């Protein structure tokens, strides 16, 4: 509803002054504060003056829109309109008379503004939001406006100027007070800032101290854990040898003592592993490797792993069905580690009854529960069980040993996966530990894109499918030193993705990645007529099944590097083992070279002089020839010329193997005939075998590629 309050006809200069006076009076009656009264009066004066000056007259109306809560002023004229209106509104128009400045100023001062101008006149509407206490326009407010308008106002522009001067002086006085208050506040802020800066400096110092202390702690734990690992592994290996009676029989007392030593070493090894994981988590170096897996398959693996911990039939380990749950995309190894900690603790502290493992979906999360009927944990002790090395005193605790690191590590691993760990327990009734994690790891969007290998045409690509990062690293290092290119994946899904895009020369596969799923993967790979060679390397010594599913080769862990490299060379060679010809009159030199080459990987042939070497080269067509330079009858240079002049032998890579230091002319001769040099002195170096294998592989690969290109 709109209430018309007043109007002024602009017939002369005095009417512009009256419009300003009425605007200020109405604003005061409507409850606007002093500054808003001045803003409204100034805006009205500017627009009314424009109408009188440029259109020779007009009309000013005052009204209140009760629906929107706006005090509105409307100025109309019948002039010729405003040229360049868009530029005026945009603030870019410049006029020598100041035309447009009042319009732009009014727009900035008011809450509502609109203007419509044409050749038949101009209509300007602007308004200010009513104060909160005057939003409801009742008869009392309208009466107050009427009373205010009936008062006598200054009749001349001089009187209005005096009023404006008083308003200006009042405003300047208020500004001065505010300036003084601002200066006082600034001084207080400067004092506060100095205190804050000092506090921040102290906090930074403390934070740096804590950071260095945390780094030292993590470094100490990591270094000491690695130092402990070697002797602990030795202790476990030695006790296993003795308990297996490899060095003779033991008395019952000795057997018991060795088992005590073995158990203590195992407990220490577990603590070392937990300390290493804790150090990695705190240092931010523990990497999350998400992949898709089924909860039912995880439960199956845990059931087989933890069943041996049940001492007798008084305790039941129950895994509830989880077939209806969606697949998880997170780090399966870390989820398994957390649940193993929960379940092993439940078994330790539940003399009889049951340990039940359950999983359910809650929106976008999976909740795992490990519920036991054991001795329970008091409410006060529930606050300390997640502290490192903390253990609850109980009758069972004295008989059951633990490190006190399992639960703290589990909580940190859960946080790393974007989840939480919760516990509920009652003394004498049992405990319930819960792991709640997202179905999809929060960082999965960055890790879902699998990096594909950039194939090097000069080296054969070997795909390594192995979920143990240390083992995969060792495989890759040995194969790289032997001249191969490697690419490692830890999951079968990733292997399938790589194989869909790239065809490697061979694959190394661990069949225990996902139990039977890996066997199925091997069967599927070898069912393809275009399948690549597969070397299976596993702790499972099931040679019959491996070869039955189509594997091309099989080695058990722990592996011998030379055997693995030899098998890969054999599998990636066009015609099985490469033939190597050694032409040297010195038997000792041939023996040393043969030992460094690893004879089992190649088919070796030896010639005791140059003539025999040429004869064998023509007969066997070797893939590589090692040639001594000094020999009776025909020396190395003559043999080399004959080999290069025979078309069937001209492409064979030749390595001059000699103690001679060659001059520039001889070196130029070797380059012209594409001959490599491997000095006999190099066989005394610690890495001679590796360097020799790298040279041989590079030469044979290059020769094969040249042969294929020429064909």
C-alpha positions in Angstrom: 0.0 0.0 0.0 1.4 3.4 -1.0 0.8 6.6 1.1 1.0 9.9 -0.7 2.6 12.4 1.7 3.3 15.7 -0.1 4.2 17.3 -3.4 6.0 20.5 -4.5 5.7 22.2 -7.9 9.0 23.5 -9.2 8.2 26.9 -10.7 11.1 28.9 -9.3 14.4 28.7 -7.5 12.6 29.1 -4.1 10.6 25.8 -4.9 13.9 23.9 -5.1 14.8 25.2 -1.6 11.3 24.2 -0.4 11.6 20.7 -1.9 14.9 20.2 0.1 13.2 21.5 3.3 10.2 19.2 2.9 12.4 16.2 2.2 14.4 16.8 5.4 11.2 17.4 7.5 9.5 14.3 6.2 12.6 12.2 6.8 12.8 13.4 10.3 9.1 12.6 10.9 9.6 9.1 9.5 12.4 8.5 12.1 15.5 8.7 9.9 18.7 9.6 11.8 20.5 12.9 11.2 22.8 11.7 8.5 20.1 9.9 6.5 18.0 13.2 6.7 20.9 15.1 5.1 21.4 12.4 2.5 17.7 12.4 1.5 17.5 16.2 1.5 20.7 16.6 -0.6 19.5 14.0 -3.1 16.1 15.6 -3.5 17.8 19.1 -3.9 20.1 17.8 -6.6 17.5 16.1 -8.7 15.0 19.0 -8.2 17.6 21.5 -9.2 18.4 19.5 -12.4 14.7 19.5 -13.3 14.3 23.3 -12.8 17.7 24.2 -14.5 17.5 22.0 -17.6 13.7 21.5 -18.0 12.5 24.9 -16.7 10.2 23.2 -14.1 8.7 20.0 -12.8 7.1 18.3 -9.8 8.5 16.6 -6.7 6.3 14.0 -4.9 6.9 12.2 -1.6 5.4 8.9 -0.7 5.8 5.8 1.5 5.4 2.3 0.1 4.3 0.2 3.1 4.8 -3.1 1.3 8.5 -2.6 0.6 9.2 -0.3 3.5 10.6 2.5 1.2 10.4 6.3 1.6 10.3 7.3 -2.1 10.8 10.7 -3.9 9.6 11.1 -7.5 10.8 14.0 -9.6 9.3 14.6 -13.1 9.7 17.2 -15.7 8.6 17.8 -19.3 11.9 18.9 -20.7 13.8 17.5 -23.7 15.4 14.5 -21.9 18.9 13.8 -20.8 21.5 13.1 -23.6 24.2 10.5 -22.9 22.2 9.0 -20.1 24.1 5.6 -20.2 27.4 7.4 -19.8 26.0 9.5 -17.0 24.8 6.5 -15.1 28.1 4.7 -15.8 30.0 7.6 -14.4 32.1 8.2 -17.6 30.3 11.4 -18.8 32.0 14.7 -18.2 30.1 18.0 -18.5 31.4 21.6 -18.1 28.2 22.5 -16.2 28.3 19.5 -13.9 25.3 17.9 -15.5 24.9 14.3 -14.4 26.9 14.6 -11.2 23.7 15.0 -9.1 22.2 11.9 -10.7 25.2 9.7 -10.1 25.5 11.0 -6.5 21.8 10.3 -5.8 22.2 6.8 -7.1 25.0 6.2 -4.7 23.2 7.7 -1.7 19.9 5.9 -2.1 18.8 2.3 -1.6 16.5 2.5 -4.6 17.0 4.4 -7.9 15.6 4.4 -11.4 15.5 7.0 -14.2 13.6 7.2 -17.5 14.3 9.9 -19.9 13.1 10.7 -23.4 12.4 13.7 -25.7 9.0 14.2 -23.9 10.5 14.5 -20.4 12.4 12.8 -17.5 11.1 10.7 -14.6 13.5 10.0 -11.7 12.5 7.8 -8.8 14.7 7.2 -5.7 14.2 6.1 -2.2 15.6 5.0 1.2 14.7 2.0 3.3 12.6 3.1 6.3 14.2 2.7 9.8 13.3 -0.6 11.5 11.1 1.1 14.1 9.1 2.9 11.3 8.5 0.0 8.9 4.8 -0.2 9.9 3.2 3.1 8.6 0.2 3.9 10.9 -2.0 6.9 11.5 0.4 8.2 14.2 3.3 8.4 11.8 1.2 10.1 9.1 0.0 12.6 11.7 3.6 13.3 12.7 4.5 14.0 9.0 1.5 16.3 8.6 2.5 18.2 11.7 6.1 18.6 10.6 5.1 19.9 7.1 2.8 22.5 8.7 5.7 24.1 10.6 7.1 27.3 9.3 10.2 26.7 7.1 13.0 29.1 6.1 11.5 31.2 3.3 14.7 32.2 1.5 17.8 30.4 0.1 19.9 32.3 2.7 18.0 30.8 5.6 18.3 27.3 4.0 22.1 28.0 3.6 22.3 28.8 7.3 20.5 25.5 8.1 22.9 23.6 5.8 25.9 25.3 7.5 24.7 24.2 10.9 24.2 20.7 9.6 27.7 20.8 8.1 29.2 22.1 11.4 27.4 19.3 13.3 28.7 16.7 10.8 32.2 18.1 11.0 32.1 18.0 14.8 30.9 14.4 14.7 33.7 13.5 12.2 36.2 15.1 14.6 35.0 13.0 17.5 35.1 9.9 15.3 38.7 10.8 14.2 39.8 11.1 17.9 38.1 7.8 18.7 39.7 6.2 15.7 43.1 7.5 16.7 42.6 6.0 20.2 41.4 2.7 18.8 44.5 2.6 16.5 46.8 3.2 19.4 45.1 0.3 21.3 45.4 -1.9 18.2 49.1 -1.1 17.8 49.6 -2.2 21.4 47.5 -5.3 20.8 49.4 -6.0 17.6 52.7 -5.9 19.4 51.4 -8.3 22.0 50.0 -10.6 19.2 53.3 -10.5 17.3 55.2 -11.4 20.4 52.7 -14.2 21.2 52.9 -15.5 17.6 56.7 -15.5 17.8 56.6 -17.5 21.0 54.0 -19.9 19.4 56.2 -20.3 16.3 59.2 -21.1 18.5 57.2 -23.7 20.4 55.7 -25.1 17.2 59.2 -25.4 15.7 60.4 -27.1 18.8 57.5 -29.5 18.8 58.0 -30.1 15.0 61.7 -30.9 15.5 60.9 -33.1 18.5 58.4 -35.0 16.4 60.8 -35.4 13.6 63.5 -36.6 15.9 61.1 -39.1 17.5 59.9 -40.4 14.1 63.5 -40.6 12.9 64.6 -42.4 16.0 61.7 -44.8 15.8 62.3 -45.5 12.1 66.1 -45.9 12.4 66.0 -48.0 15.5 63.2 -50.1 14.1 65.2 -50.9 11.0 68.3 -51.6 13.2 66.2 -54.1 15.3 64.7 -55.8 12.3 67.9 -57.4 11.0 68.9 -59.2 14.3 65.3 -60.1 14.9 65.0 -61.7 11.5 68.2 -63.5 12.1 67.0 -64.8 15.5 63.7 -66.1 13.9 65.6 -67.8 11.1 68.1 -69.4 13.4 65.5 -70.6 15.9 63.5 -72.0 13.0 66.6 -73.9 11.8 67.3 -75.3 15.2 63.6 -76.3 15.8 63.6 -78.0 12.5 66.5 -80.2 13.8 68.7 -79.2 10.9 71.8 -79.5 13.1 70.7 -82.5 15.1 68.1 -83.5 17.7 67.2 -81.3 20.7 66.3 -82.2 24.3 62.8 -81.3 25.4 64.2 -78.5 27.6 66.2 -77.1 24.7 63.1 -77.3 22.4 61.1 -75.3 25.0 63.8 -72.7 25.5 64.1 -72.2 21.7 60.3 -71.8 21.5 60.5 -69.1 24.2 63.2 -67.3 22.3 61.2 -67.6 19.1 58.0 -66.2 20.7 59.9 -63.3 22.2 61.5 -62.5 18.9 58.1 -62.6 17.2 56.6 -60.2 19.8 59.5 -57.8 19.3 59.2 -58.1 15.5 55.5 -57.2 15.8 56.3 -54.2 18.0 59.0 -53.1 15.5 56.5 -53.3 12.6 54.0 -51.3 14.6 56.6 -48.7 15.5 57.6 -48.3 11.9 54.0 -47.8 10.8 53.4 -45.3 13.6 56.6 -43.4 12.5 55.4 -43.3 8.9 51.9 -42.1 9.8 53.2 -39.3 12.0 55.8 -38.3 9.4 53.1 -38.3 6.7 55.0 -40.9 4.6 52.5 -43.7 4.9 50.9 -43.9 1.4 47.2 -44.9 0.9 46.8 -47.3 -2.1 43.1 -47.6 -2.8 41.7 -50.4 -4.9 38.3 -52.1 -5.3 37.6 -55.2 -3.2 34.7 -57.0 -1.7 34.0 -57.1 2.0 33.1 -60.8 1.8 36.5 -61.6 0.3 38.2 -59.6 3.0 36.4 -61.6 5.7 37.4 -64.8 4.0 41.1 -63.9 4.1 40.8 -62.8 7.8 39.0 -66.0 8.7 41.8 -68.1 7.3 44.5 -65.9 8.9 43.1 -65.7 12.4 41.6 -69.2 12.8 44.9 -70.6 14.2 44.8 -68.1 17.1 41.8 -70.0 18.6 43.4 -72.1 21.4 40.4 -74.5 21.9 36.8 -75.0 21.1 35.5 -72.8 23.9 35.7 -69.7 21.7 33.8 -69.3 18.4 35.1 -66.9 15.7 32.0 -65.9 13.6 32.1 -63.8 10.4 28.6 -62.7 9.4 27.7 -62.8 5.7 28.6 -59.6 3.8 27.6 -60.5 0.2 25.0 -57.7 0.0 27.5 -54.9 0.7 28.9 -52.7 -2.1 32.5 -53.1 -3.0 34.9 -50.8 -1.2 37.5 -48.6 -2.9 40.1 -47.9 -0.3 43.4 -49.4 1.0 42.5 -53.0 1.7 45.8 -53.8 3.5 45.2 -51.0 6.1 41.5 -52.0 6.6 42.7 -55.6 7.1 45.4 -54.5 9.5 42.9 -52.6 11.7 40.5 -55.5 11.8 43.3 -58.0 12.6 44.2 -55.8 15.6 40.6 -55.7 16.8 40.0 -59.5 16.3 43.3 -60.6 17.8 42.7 -58.4 20.9 39.1 -59.8 21.2 40.5 -63.4 21.0 43.1 -62.6 23.6 40.7 -61.2 26.2 37.7 -63.6 25.6 38.4 -66.8 27.5 35.1 -68.3 26.2 32.1 -67.4 24.2 32.3 -65.8 20.8 33.9 -63.1 18.7 31.6 -61.9 16.1 32.6 -59.8 13.1 29.9 -57.8 11.3 29.7 -55.2 8.6 26.9 -52.9 7.4 26.3 -49.9 5.2 25.4 -46.5 6.7 24.8 -44.0 3.8 28.2 -43.6 2.1 30.1 -45.5 4.8 30.8 -49.0 5.8 30.8 -49.8 9.6 32.8 -52.9 10.7 32.1 -54.2 14.2 34.1 -56.7 16.2 32.0 -57.8 19.2 33.2 -60.2 21.9 31.9 -61.7 25.1 35.1 -61.2 26.9 36.2 -59.5 30.2 35.3 -56.0 29.0 37.0 -52.6 29.6 36.0 -50.1 32.3 34.9 -46.6 31.2 38.0 -45.0 32.7 40.3 -47.4 30.9 38.6 -46.8 27.6 40.3 -43.4 27.5 43.8 -44.7 27.7 43.7 -47.8 25.4 44.4 -45.6 22.4 47.5 -44.2 23.9 50.9 -45.7 22.8 52.2 -48.4 25.0 49.2 -48.2 27.4 47.8 -51.5 28.7 44.9 -52.2 30.9 45.6 -54.1 34.1 43.7 -57.3 34.3 44.1 -60.9 35.3 44.4 -61.9 31.6 46.9 -59.1 30.8 49.5 -60.9 32.9 49.2 -64.0 30.8 48.6 -62.3 27.4 51.5 -60.2 26.2 51.1 -57.2 23.9 52.9 -54.1 22.7 50.3 -51.5 23.5 50.6 -50.1 19.9 47.9 -52.0 18.0 45.0 -49.8 19.0 46.8 -46.4 18.7 48.0 -47.5 15.2 44.5 -48.7 14.3 43.0 -45.3 15.1 45.7 -43.4 13.1 45.2 -45.7 10.2 41.5 -45.2 10.3 42.0 -41.4 10.3 44.3 -41.8 7.3 41.5 -43.6 5.5 39.0 -40.8 6.3 37.3 -42.8 9.0 37.0 -43.2 12.8 37.4 -45.9 15.5 34.8 -46.2 18.3 34.6 -48.5 21.3 31.8 -49.6 23.7 32.5 -51.9 26.6 31.1 -53.2 29.9 33.1 -55.0 32.5 32.2 -58.7 32.5 29.9 -58.4 29.4 32.4 -57.8 26.5 33.5 -55.1 24.1 32.5 -53.8 20.7 35.1 -52.1 18.5 33.9 -50.3 15.4 35.7 -49.1 12.3 33.7 -46.6 10.2 35.2 -45.7 6.9 34.0 -44.2 3.6 33.0 -46.6 0.8 35.2 -44.6 -1.5 38.5 -43.3 -0.1 38.3 -39.4 0.0 41.5 -39.0 -2.1 40.4 -41.7 -4.6 39.7 -39.1 -7.3 43.4 -38.3 -7.5 44.5 -41.9 -7.4 41.9 -43.6 -9.7 43.8 -42.5 -12.8 46.3 -45.3 -13.4 49.6 -44.1 -14.8 50.6 -46.1 -17.9 54.2 -46.9 -18.7 56.0 -44.8 -21.4 57.4 -47.6 -23.6 61.1 -47.3 -24.4 61.6 -48.9 -27.8 65.2 -49.7 -26.9 64.3 -51.8 -23.9 61.8 -54.7 -23.4 59.0 -53.9 -21.0 58.3 -56.3 -18.1 55.0 -55.9 -16.2 55.4 -56.8 -12.5 52.2 -57.7 -10.7 53.2 -57.8 -7.0 51.4 -56.2 -4.0 54.4 -56.2 -1.8 56.2 -52.9 -2.5 59.6 -54.0 -1.2 59.5 -57.2 -3.3 58.4 -55.3 -6.4 61.2 -52.8 -5.9 63.8 -55.5 -5.8 62.4 -57.2 -8.9 62.4 -53.9 -10.8 65.9 -52.9 -9.7 67.5 -56.2 -10.8 65.6 -56.2 -14.1 66.5 -52.5 -14.8 70.2 -53.2 -14.2 69.9 -56.1 -16.7 68.7 -53.6 -19.3 64.9 -54.1 -19.1 62.2 -51.6 -18.6 59.7 -52.3 -15.8 56.3 -51.2 -14.7 54.8 -52.3 -11.4 51.1 -52.6 -10.4 49.8 -54.0 -7.1 46.3 -55.0 -8.2 44.8 -57.3 -10.9 42.5 -54.5 -12.0 45.5 -52.3 -12.6 47.2 -55.1 -14.5 44.2 -55.6 -16.8 44.1 -51.8 -17.4 47.8 -51.8 -18.4 47.4 -54.9 -20.6 44.5 -53.3 -22.4 46.7 -50.3 -23.5 50.2 -51.8 -23.6 51.7 -55.1 -24.6 54.7 -55.9 -22.4 57.4 -58.4 -23.4 56.6 -60.5 -20.4 54.9 -60.4 -17.0 55.9 -61.5 -13.5 52.9 -62.5 -11.4 52.4 -63.3 -7.7 49.4 -65.7 -7.6 48.6 -64.8 -3.9 47.5 -61.3 -4.7 43.8 -62.2 -4.3 43.9 -65.9 -3.7 41.9 -67.8 -6.3 41.2 -64.6 -8.3 44.9 -64.6 -9.3 44.6 -68.1 -10.6 41.6 -67.1 -12.6 43.6 -64.1 -13.9 46.4 -66.3 -15.0 44.0 -68.7 -16.8 42.3 -65.8 -18.6 45.7 -64.3 -19.7 47.0 -67.6 -21.1 43.6 -68.4 -22.8 44.3 -65.5 -25.2 46.1 -66.7 -28.3 48.2 -63.5 -28.3 49.1 -63.9 -24.6 52.4 -62.6 -23.3 54.9 -64.9 -21.5 54.2 -65.2 -17.8 56.7 -65.9 -15.0 54.9 -66.9 -11.8 56.9 -66.1 -8.6 55.2 -67.1 -5.4 55.7 -68.7 -2.0 53.1 -71.4 -3.0 55.1 -74.3 -4.4 52.3 -75.7 -6.6 54.3 -76.2 -9.8 51.7 -78.6 -11.3 48.9 -76.0 -10.9 51.0 -73.1 -12.2 52.0 -74.9 -15.4 48.5 -76.4 -15.7 47.0 -72.9 -16.0 49.5 -72.0 -18.7 52.4 -70.2 -17.0 55.5 -70.2 -19.1 57.9 -70.4 -16.1 57.8 -70.7 -12.3 60.1 -69.7 -9.5 59.5 -70.0 -5.7 60.2 -67.2 -3.2 62.8 -66.3 -1.9 64.2 -65.9 -5.4 67.7 -65.9 -6.9 68.1 -62.8 -9.0 70.2 -64.6 -11.7 67.5 -67.2 -12.1 64.7 -64.5 -12.5 66.8 -62.5 -15.0 67.7 -65.7 -16.9 64.0 -66.8 -17.1 63.0 -63.3 -18.3 65.7 -63.3 -20.9 64.7 -66.7 -22.1 61.0 -65.8 -22.2 61.6 -62.6 -24.1 64.1 -64.0 -26.6 62.9 -64.9 -30.0 64.3 -68.4 -29.9 64.8 -69.4 -26.3 68.2 -69.0 -24.8 70.7 -66.8 -26.5 73.8 -68.4 -28.0 77.1 -66.8 -26.8 80.4 -67.6 -28.4 83.6 -67.0 -26.4 86.7 -66.8 -28.6 89.8 -66.7 -26.4 93.0 -68.8 -26.2 93.2 -68.4 -22.4 91.2 -71.0 -20.5 91.2 -69.0 -17.3 89.8 -65.9 -19.1 87.0 -68.0 -20.7 86.2 -69.5 -17.2 85.9 -66.0 -15.6 83.9 -64.6 -18.4 81.5 -67.6 -18.3 81.0 -67.3 -14.5 80.2 -63.6 -14.8 77.8 -64.2 -17.7 75.8 -66.7 -15.6 76.0 -69.7 -17.9 72.6 -71.1 -16.9 70.9 -68.2 -18.7 72.6 -68.7 -22.0 73.8 -71.4 -24.4 77.6 -71.0 -24.2 80.1 -72.1 -26.8 83.9 -71.7 -26.5 86.7 -71.5 -29.1 90.4 -71.8 -28.2 91.7 -69.8 -31.2 90.6 -67.6 -34.1 90.1 -70.4 -36.7 87.9 -72.4 -34.4 86.0 -69.3 -33.6 85.2 -68.6 -37.2 84.2 -72.2 -37.8 81.8 -72.2 -34.8 80.4 -68.8 -35.8 79.4 -70.2 -39.2 77.9 -73.3 -37.6 75.8 -72.0 -34.7 75.2 -68.4 -35.8 75.6 -66.9 -32.2 73.7 -63.9 -30.9 76.8 -62.4 -29.4 80.6 -63.0 -29.7 83.2 -62.2 -27.1 86.6 -61.9 -28.9 90.1 -61.8 -27.5 92.4 -59.5 -29.4 95.7 -61.3 -28.9 95.6 -65.0 -30.1 98.1 -67.3 -31.9 97.7 -67.8 -35.6 94.7 -65.5 -36.3 94.5 -62.5 -34.0 91.3 -60.7 -33.1 91.6 -58.0 -35.8 91.8 -60.7 -38.5 88.8 -62.7 -37.1 86.8 -59.4 -36.9 87.4 -58.6 -40.5 86.4 -62.2 -41.6 83.2 -62.0 -39.5 82.2 -58.6 -40.9 82.9 -59.7 -44.5 80.6 -62.8 -44.2 76.9 -61.7 -44.9 75.4 -64.3 -42.5 77.6 -63.1 -39.6 78.0 -59.4 -40.3 75.1 -58.4 -38.0 76.3 -60.3 -35.0 77.3 -58.0 -32.1 81.0 -58.4 -31.1 82.6 -57.5 -27.8 86.4 -57.2 -27.8 87.5 -58.7 -24.5 91.2 -57.9 -23.9 93.7 -56.5 -21.4 95.2 -54.2 -24.2 94.9 -50.5 -24.0 93.9 -49.5 -27.5 95.2 -46.5 -29.4 93.1 -44.0 -31.4 93.5 -45.9 -34.7 92.3 -49.2 -33.2 89.4 -47.5 -31.5 88.4 -45.9 -34.8 88.6 -49.3 -36.4 86.3 -50.8 -33.8 83.8 -48.0 -34.2 83.7 -48.5 -38.0 82.9 -52.2 -37.5 80.3 -51.5 -34.7 82.4 -53.3 -32.0 82.1 -52.8 -28.3 84.9 -53.1 -25.7 84.7 -54.8 -22.3 88.2 -54.9 -20.7 89.3 -58.1 -18.9 90.2 -55.8 -16.0 86.5 -55.0 -15.5 85.9 -58.5 -14.3 87.6 -57.6 -11.0 85.1 -54.9 -10.1 82.3 -55.7 -7.6 79.5 -55.0 -10.1 81.2 -56.7 -13.1 78.4 -59.2 -13.6 75.7 -56.4 -13.6 77.7 -54.3 -16.0 78.3 -57.2 -18.3 74.7 -58.2 -18.3 73.6 -54.7 -19.1 76.1 -54.6 -22.1 75.0 -58.0 -23.4 71.3 -57.1 -23.2 71.7 -53.7 -24.9 73.7 -55.3 -27.7 71.3 -58.2 -28.3 68.2 -56.0 -28.2 69.8 -53.6 -30.6 70.8 -56.4 -33.0 67.3 -57.9 -32.9 65.7 -54.5 -33.7 68.1 -54.0 -36.6 67.4 -57.4 -37.9 63.6 -56.8 -37.8 64.0 -53.4 -39.5 66.1 -54.9 -42.3 63.6 -57.7 -42.8 
